[in-house]
Amino acid sequence: MFTAEISSAHDAEDAPTRRFPSKMRGRFIKPPTMIRLGPQIRLTRREVERFAKITDIDPVGIRTVGDLESYVARCKAHYWGVSNETQFLHWLIDREVARCRQAA
């Protein structure tokens, strides 16, 4: 009788849905990063989106660190020059690569 009152007061439909428990939503949670297993790597969806947004060139077929370096060289060759905008773009690319390497 007492439990029936409690369960009817807290319907599952009214409860908020949470993706993560509240203790996991802190500032110490790192976003998903590049996955590495031996010499092979895999970029996460977020990293692929960031590289594509920065360079407008999709990072397709990146399976090793060498492939990532080749992709970066291809992007920097495509956007070559000495202007401030080009230097800033190269810096953004290098920063994203450093984020990937830091995680792996």
Buried (B, 14 or more C-beta within 10 A) or exposed (E): EEEEEEEEEEEEEEEEEEEEEEEEEEEEEEEEBBEBEEEEBEBBEEBBEBBEEBBEEEBEEBEEBEBBEEBBEEBBEEBEEEEEEEEEBBEBBEEBBEBBBEBE
